[in-house]
Amino acid sequence: GAVVSQHPSWVICKSGTSVKIECRSLDFQATTMFWYRQFPKQSLMLMATSNEGSKATYEQGVEKDKFLINHASLTLSTLTVTSAHPEDSSFYICSARDWLAGLKGTDTQYFGPGTRLTVL
Amino acid sequence: GENVEQHPSTLSVQEGDSAVIKCTYSDSASNYFPWYKQELGKRPQLIIDIRSNVGEKKDQRIAVTLNKTAKHFSLHITETQPEDSAVYFCAASRYGNKLVFGAGTILRVKS
């Protein structure tokens, strides 16, 4: 149980285009999902917290107009990188918190497999 | 906000030896402390976690200890095996809030 998927696993795009990444919780409901960015040999940097049915909460320094987040259902959050540039190339990982488990006192976040974005 | 420091940044041990990774946190209200293992190019996997009402938790070869007074917690891996080689991240949060991660420790187990 507690599986999170991400799609696509990798994507290459031209500078100036937009890329959408999907994060799905497959066997549980997630009222809260998180989007991270990870550079090679570095830690996970939280970009934003995605809340089902409401606006995302962005971390300081993250451009909300560039990184659009939508959490339209209890099992799906999307991250759209708009007008991508080479400096946006990175490994993007989502995580999801099991809503029901949270009510029972378990705060585990389950991570997706990540999406490697390369902007040419 | 919360700040988590993790040491060492790299750790090499001989197969069969123990490995210890330490983290300190700044927010005394933090009450949830997970440890994640990440292999190259893969997702972080939760290996053990502890809540602030417990001082120690063990799962086979892995244990975590928490010292709330000193605001630090540690991961202990005994009888290390080559497959334990990976990057390990500690994290801290107030329950229900976002996780703040440490910088990570590269563990190499030499056979």
HADDOCK unambig.tbl for C-alpha pairs under 7 A between the chains (distance, minus, plus):
assign (segid A and resid 42 and name CA) (segid B and resid 103 and name CA) 6.66 0.50 0.50
assign (segid A and resid 43 and name CA) (segid B and resid 102 and name CA) 6.94 0.50 0.50
assign (segid A and resid 43 and name CA) (segid B and resid 103 and name CA) 5.02 0.50 0.50
assign (segid A and resid 43 and name CA) (segid B and resid 104 and name CA) 6.04 0.50 0.50
assign (segid A and resid 44 and name CA) (segid B and resid 101 and name CA) 6.66 0.50 0.50
assign (segid A and resid 107 and name CA) (segid B and resid 95 and name CA) 6.61 0.50 0.50
assign (segid A and resid 107 and name CA) (segid B and resid 96 and name CA) 6.40 0.50 0.50
assign (segid A and resid 111 and name CA) (segid B and resid 43 and name CA) 6.16 0.50 0.50
assign (segid A and resid 111 and name CA) (segid B and resid 44 and name CA) 6.29 0.50 0.50
assign (segid A and resid 112 and name CA) (segid B and resid 43 and name CA) 6.21 0.50 0.50
assign (segid A and resid 113 and name CA) (segid B and resid 42 and name CA) 5.98 0.50 0.50
assign (segid A and resid 113 and name CA) (segid B and resid 43 and name CA) 4.68 0.50 0.50
assign (segid A and resid 114 and name CA) (segid B and resid 43 and name CA) 6.40 0.50 0.50
